[in-house]
Amino acid sequence: MSVQERKQRERAERERLIVATARELAEQQGWDAVTTRRLAERIEYSQPVLYSHFRGKREIIGAVALQGATELAGALRAATASADGPRAEVTALARGYLDFAERNPAVYDALFQLDGGLAYAQEDTPEPLKDAFAALWETLAGVAGDGVEPGLFTELFWASLHGLATLTRTGRLPREYIEARLELLVDRLAVL
């Protein structure tokens, strides 16, 4: 292995450590607790080393969001993989989405609440974000209904899931009715 290859490998490892540490700190204490000073202390590197990887917290949030998008896409596909029939697939997709949001609140916030400097719904949208949307679309396109553009239907269904996830997590919707809301969402929006 050349010196250059070793340096590239070490740089990639430091970058993974920064992202993992930011994510862990955000999950434990919230994104306000994630500062370059705290990250530098936790990873035992100087702040200039951290800045050599990321220009600031915004880019770190973006990196966590991209990682989270990949995980969300995988979770959605896994949730629907064993479902039998369109209704079961849509229900599994919705549950998978809400479960991901509940299990990973800081990642979810990085993806959909905070400014990570990422472009959404544009030509230059990063591939992991496109793939997370595709994971929704793959199940929802077939239940959009006649004359309904599948992409728009997917956006509407996703917006509904996002609202449920966000409002439930913040206590604005009682948690005990999540299954009833999910069933109503599937029954009323999807053409099954």
Disulfide bonds with the S-S distance in Angstrom:
none
